[in-house]
Amino acid sequence: MPKGWADYVKEHGGKPAPACAIAYDTRHQSRHFAQLCAEVMVASGFTVYFLDGYRSTPELSFAVRYKGCDCGIIVTASHNRRATMP
């Protein structure tokens, strides 16, 4: 997913040096998946702002605007219905 997202943002953003903020929540392996996303985005030429520590979606939204990022990624399952969660 991150590679496709990086390609899309670069194609439609038009900035020569794109930036992305990345955050994660308290769920199992969230930090690991966020780190993988960061690695892919850096390899795609993005500056990455990694919000280390548990963050909420509104905090990521603020970071994207505050840092002037082209996009943001949050690793979360908070919008899944409880019936689908183990």
Residue pairs with C-beta under 8 A, 6 or more apart in sequence:
1 37
2 36
2 37
2 40
2 41
2 44
2 73
3 40
3 44
5 71
5 73
6 20
6 40
6 41
6 44
6 45
6 46
7 44
9 18
9 20
9 46
9 70
9 71
10 18
10 44
10 45
13 70
13 71
15 70
17 45
17 47
18 45
18 46
18 47
18 70
18 71
19 46
19 47
19 48
19 49
19 67
19 68
19 69
19 70
20 41
20 46
20 47
20 48
20 49
20 69
20 70
20 71
20 72
20 73
21 48
21 49
21 50
21 51
21 60
21 63
21 64
21 67
21 69
21 71
21 72
21 73
22 34
22 37
22 38
22 41
22 48
22 49
22 50
22 51
22 60
22 72
22 73
22 74
22 75
23 34
23 51
23 55
23 59
23 60
23 63
23 72
23 73
23 74
23 75
24 30
24 31
24 33
24 34
24 51
24 54
24 55
24 74
24 75
24 76
25 54
25 55
25 56
25 74
25 75
25 76
25 77
25 78
26 54
27 75
27 76
27 77
30 75
30 76
31 75
33 75
34 50
34 73
34 75
35 50
37 73
37 75
38 48
38 50
41 48
41 73
42 48
46 70
49 63
49 67
49 69
51 59
51 60
51 63
55 74
57 74
57 76
57 78
60 72
60 73
60 74
61 72
63 69
63 72
64 71
64 72
77 85
